[in-house]
Amino acid sequence: MTASPTLAPSRRDSTPGVLYSPAVRLIGRRLLAAIPVLWGVTLLTFIVVQALPGSAAQQLLGPNATPEQVQQLEAQLGTDRSMIVRYLDWLGGVLTGDLGSSLSDGRAVTEVIGSALGVTAELVLLALVVSLALTVPIALLAARRPGGVVDRISMAVSMVGLSIANYVLALVLVWVFAVQLAVLPAIGFVPIGDGILDNLRSLVLPAIAIGFPLFCFYTRLLRADILEQMQGQDYVTTARAKGIGPWRVLTRHAFRNSLFGLLTIVGLNLGTLIGATVIIEQIFALPGVGRELLQAISNRNIPVIEGIVLVFAVVVVVANLVTDLLYAVLDPRVRHGNT
Amino acid sequence: MPSSTRVCAMATPDAAAPLELAGAAAEPVRRRSHLTESLELRIPIAIIAFMVVLCFLGPTILGLPAPIGGDILDSNLPMFSAGHVFGTDAVGNDILSRLLHGGQASLEIAFAVNLIGLVFGGGLGALAAYWGGRLDPIIMRLLDVLIAFPSLVLALAIAQSLGPSKINTIFALAFFSVAAFARISRAATLQLREQTFMTAARLSGTPAWRTLLRHIAPNILPGLVTFALLGMGIIIVLEGALSFLGLGVPPPAPSWGNMISTGQQTLSASPRDVLLPSAFLFVTVLAFNLLGDALRSRWSVR
């Protein structure tokens, strides 16, 4: 049954040896479980993209191409073969680490993704760092006095942040900071090699557009979790009975336990986060993976679409796995297998 | 076999995750007065009712011009022009009329998507959990595939393969809403299965369909309905995103998303074209989120 927790290692774990350690078994099991999911994702993508009207050859040659030209290019690109053959061909390539080459310019898909991934990764990382750096102190202050001023303001602000679409936020930010105040660039990307300050300036607005809703979401969650710990847990009562100050109980006891909940959500939410970069990269004209993807979809560039979707899916699966492992590292109960 | 985080994942399907869990914060911490509590429900309901009436009846009652086919000679009129309260856009269409008709599209799509999700997803999840057996892992793996997929990406691909239209947008978004509802309803049903009254029903020979309809459905519905309300906000935003990328409601027909997208090109010259539809979008989504949140704390579902 899928609902049963597997972090609790089975009884046979007394057997010594690395292969039998709960962590290794966990990794193995999760990786095995991930294979059919990843395979399903690639198949689904292939079928969906296949259903797109128009072919890559058609898109490349434009509307004035003759049917003969289209046929010729299709033969050249290999897209005239049947769907099953092409899928199996692609799948075979993936197993040997070859993601194929882009239909539009012949570059290797790994190269296309590689050059764009850095931009997206920096954007996501920046958004995560900013949101988490704000979440922790604000959630702690809010939880210190539930119903107090900080709590009410932060809850109201976070409700607003959760209700604002990221593309709306992005445009409002552009309007305020690039059009009205003219302090930050509206669009474009400066590579980190051209100066770290300019690089950061070009990513500030997109990172806020992604990070602010994220911050609101994390803050609500962390606050609720801390309050739950503070209200119902025996260890909190014990700590209080020992005479430990309320702030210390909050930060050293309740907060440390609530971190697990936050960690899980950060890991699980990475997929949504990547989805958000697609539209934000489009608005800010950032040369990231999301922009490549949109372009590939409109060009019917199947190898690139497949490659990017696969990378996204792998990131999500790996993030979930790492989350679980961090649990094991951070939580002695899980580490020693006596949950 | 998945891990404990998977249990969490079940209740937090991809796109829906932010609001789904964030609502947990709504649990009453202090004892709130009866008035505050009823206002928490009534204000969002009033806003939503106002929006619905405004969008669906407004154009007729206010005698607004059609949202498309405006006169090019009337283009780019400023706010508060005679006959055009919010002015006109670059091709001379009345902006208020476009906002309200766009709202119709957003609300219809969001309602349809959530209804489909509630009925099909809710049913699928309950069936998978109730019958379990071999069906359950198959259904769950299929949903895993959808969850491991960045939702916007598949919606984009589906919307583009079917061509932009209102019905196709509903279809593209329903894909995810079904998966999301199925996960929630499955998790809720699994919890119910362990309860004594379910054992009692089973022992007294209640047929499966009756158990599902009379015992499971009433118990999981509050959770699903709150999720649907939060889902309204999510779908309105996602529909806007699709339209924004040119894959939702096809222009010239208005939707908040494609109005924002068109307005983006003239952001510095006339920010109104972006800010007005954004404001409508924001207020509507906020109202649905507040209502979902208030209902969640009232029904104390998580």
Interface residues (C-beta under 8 A of the other chain):
Chain A: M1 T2 A3 S4 P5 T6 L7 L26 R29 R30 A33 P36 V37 L38 G40 V41 L44 T45 V48 V49 A51 L52 P53 P146 G147 M155 S158 M159 V160 L162 S163 I164 A165 Y167 V168 L171 V172 V174 W175 V179 P213 L214 C216 F217 R220 L221 R223 A224 D225 L227 T264 I265 G267 L268 N269 G271 T272 I274 G275 A276 V278 I279 Q282 I283 L293 L294 I297 S298 I305 V309 F312 A313 V316 V317 N320 T323 D324 Y327
Chain B: M1 P2 S3 S4 T5 R6 V7 C8 A9 M10 T12 D14 A15 A17 P18 L19 L21 A22 G23 A24 A25 E27 V29 R30 G132 D136 P137 M140 R141 L142 D144 V145 I147 A148 F149 P150 S151 L152 V153 L154 L156 A157 I158 Q160 S161 G163 A187 L190 G233 V237 G240 A241 F244 L245 I260 Q264 L267 S268 P271 V274 L275 S278 L281 F282 V285 L286 N289 L290 D293
